[in-house]
Amino acid sequence: MSDAAQPTIAEVRAAAEAVKAAIDRHLEAVSSPNAADDPAVTAAYEQLATAAIAYDQLLYEVYDEVTPFEIPGDEGPGGYHGPEQPEAISVLIRRDYHVVDPKRLRAQAERLDESLTPGGASGVNSAIGVLFGEYEPDEIAARSEEFGLEEADSTLWVAAAEPTEPGEWLPEPFEHADPQLLICRFDVSEVYDDEDPDD
């Protein structure tokens, strides 16, 4: 567990009060006669989103609970700007691993590819290429320890997308990852782990 100070119940209460105040400001902004063109509405929306995210994070850290409210995207300005009913979605996944046992990684790859001579010069990079060429990413995640890998942080983004033709985006697959099209995301990280259930 990190040595950083854990949030207190008082901080959760303060974050809840901040959400209430942000709701009042947002309601006041949207109910004004000039709401349609008033930048105060956008500012109030962003303040409410930021307050809600902060409250949600503290609530989870202290009580292991979340709110039923989901803010699409992240804390950046504007949030989700995609269509209400997207015609397609893109699922973007990043999984990080630590190479904790290069010899085990190499041995697993040598069983699959006889051209990798034991102790050869091609090293870990070739072994990684063999393993990821043979196994699906989900299987590697499930068997990471067996392959000499240790799971680190991971994230999964589900984003609105335009329908594409086969092979259309393959030359630059990650160029157009737009946070404003993000429908939802799921993060796994040690920073979110609560090792002591009594905390």
C-alpha positions in Angstrom: 0.0 0.0 0.0 1.2 3.5 -0.8 2.6 5.6 2.0 0.4 8.5 0.8 -2.1 9.6 3.4 -5.5 8.0 2.9 -8.5 10.2 2.4 -10.7 10.8 5.5 -14.4 10.7 6.1 -14.3 14.5 6.4 -12.9 14.8 3.0 -15.6 12.6 1.5 -18.2 14.8 3.2 -16.5 17.9 1.9 -16.5 16.4 -1.6 -20.3 15.7 -1.3 -20.9 19.3 -0.3 -18.9 20.4 -3.3 -21.2 18.3 -5.6 -24.3 19.8 -4.0 -22.9 23.4 -4.5 -22.0 22.5 -8.1 -25.5 21.2 -8.8 -26.9 24.5 -7.5 -24.6 26.5 -9.8 -25.4 24.4 -12.8 -29.1 24.7 -12.2 -28.8 28.4 -11.8 -26.8 28.7 -15.1 -29.1 26.5 -17.2 -32.3 28.3 -15.9 -31.0 31.8 -16.8 -32.8 33.6 -19.7 -29.6 33.5 -21.8 -28.6 29.9 -21.1 -28.5 28.9 -24.8 -25.5 31.1 -25.5 -24.1 31.5 -22.0 -20.5 30.2 -21.5 -21.4 30.1 -17.8 -23.5 26.9 -18.6 -20.4 25.2 -20.0 -18.3 26.3 -17.1 -21.0 25.1 -14.6 -21.2 21.7 -16.4 -17.5 21.2 -16.2 -17.4 22.2 -12.6 -20.1 19.7 -11.8 -18.4 17.0 -13.7 -15.1 17.6 -11.9 -16.8 17.7 -8.5 -18.7 14.5 -9.2 -15.5 12.7 -10.3 -13.7 13.8 -7.2 -16.5 12.7 -5.0 -16.8 9.3 -6.7 -13.0 8.7 -6.3 -13.0 9.6 -2.6 -16.2 7.5 -2.0 -14.5 4.5 -3.6 -11.2 5.0 -1.6 -12.9 5.3 1.7 -16.1 3.2 1.5 -15.3 1.0 -1.6 -18.6 2.3 -3.1 -19.4 4.4 -6.2 -22.2 6.7 -7.3 -24.7 5.7 -10.0 -23.6 8.7 -12.1 -21.2 8.2 -15.0 -19.4 11.1 -16.6 -18.4 10.0 -20.2 -14.8 10.7 -21.0 -12.4 12.1 -18.4 -11.9 15.4 -16.5 -11.0 17.2 -19.7 -13.2 20.1 -21.0 -16.4 19.2 -22.8 -16.7 15.5 -22.0 -18.4 13.2 -24.5 -19.2 14.8 -27.9 -20.1 11.6 -29.8 -23.4 10.5 -31.2 -26.3 9.3 -29.0 -26.6 6.1 -31.0 -23.2 5.3 -32.6 -23.2 3.1 -35.7 -20.0 1.4 -34.5 -17.7 1.3 -31.5 -13.9 0.8 -31.1 -12.5 -1.1 -28.1 -9.0 0.1 -27.3 -7.1 -2.0 -24.8 -3.7 -1.3 -23.2 -2.2 -3.9 -20.9 1.2 -3.4 -19.4 3.5 -6.2 -18.1 6.8 -6.3 -16.3 9.2 -8.9 -17.7 10.1 -10.5 -14.4 11.6 -13.8 -15.6 13.3 -13.5 -19.1 14.5 -17.1 -19.0 11.0 -18.5 -18.5 9.7 -16.2 -21.2 12.4 -17.4 -23.6 11.9 -21.1 -22.7 8.1 -20.8 -23.4 8.9 -19.3 -26.8 11.5 -21.9 -27.6 8.9 -24.6 -27.1 6.7 -23.0 -29.8 9.4 -22.0 -32.3 12.3 -24.3 -32.9 14.2 -21.6 -34.8 14.8 -19.9 -31.4 17.9 -21.9 -30.3 18.4 -22.2 -26.5 20.4 -19.3 -25.3 20.5 -17.7 -28.7 21.2 -14.0 -29.4 17.8 -13.0 -30.5 16.7 -12.6 -26.9 13.5 -11.4 -25.2 12.1 -9.4 -28.1 11.9 -12.5 -30.4 10.4 -14.5 -27.6 7.7 -11.9 -27.0 6.9 -11.9 -30.7 6.5 -15.6 -30.7 4.2 -15.7 -27.7 2.0 -12.9 -28.8 1.8 -14.4 -32.3 0.7 -17.7 -30.9 -1.7 -16.8 -28.0 -4.6 -14.4 -27.8 -4.0 -11.4 -25.5 -6.6 -12.7 -23.1 -4.8 -16.0 -22.7 -1.5 -14.2 -22.1 -3.2 -12.1 -19.4 -4.5 -15.3 -17.8 -1.2 -17.1 -18.0 1.2 -14.1 -17.5 3.0 -15.7 -14.6 3.6 -18.9 -16.6 5.2 -16.8 -19.3 7.5 -14.9 -16.9 5.4 -11.7 -17.0 3.8 -9.8 -14.2 0.6 -7.8 -14.9 0.8 -4.0 -14.4 -1.7 -1.3 -15.1 -4.3 -1.8 -17.8 -7.1 0.2 -19.3 -10.0 -0.5 -21.7 -11.7 2.3 -23.7 -15.0 1.8 -25.5 -15.4 4.7 -27.9 -18.0 5.7 -30.6 -16.6 5.2 -34.1 -17.6 5.4 -37.7 -18.1 2.2 -39.6 -15.0 1.3 -41.5 -14.0 -0.9 -44.4 -11.8 -4.0 -43.7 -8.2 -3.0 -43.3 -9.0 0.8 -43.6 -7.4 1.9 -40.3 -4.7 -0.8 -39.9 -1.7 1.4 -41.0 -2.4 3.8 -38.1 -4.6 1.9 -35.7 -4.3 4.3 -32.7 -4.0 7.7 -34.4 -7.6 8.6 -33.9 -8.2 7.7 -30.2 -10.4 10.7 -29.3 -11.3 11.1 -25.6 -14.4 13.1 -26.6 -15.8 10.0 -28.2 -15.2 7.9 -25.1 -18.4 6.1 -24.0 -16.9 4.4 -21.0 -13.6 3.2 -19.7 -12.3 0.6 -17.2 -9.0 1.0 -15.4 -7.0 -1.6 -13.4 -4.1 -0.3 -11.3 -2.4 -0.9 -8.0 -3.2 2.7 -7.1 -6.9 1.7 -6.8 -6.2 -1.4 -4.8 -7.3 -1.4 -1.1 -5.0 -4.0 0.5 -6.5 -3.6 4.0 -10.3 -4.3 4.0 -10.5 -2.7 7.5 -9.2 0.7 6.2 
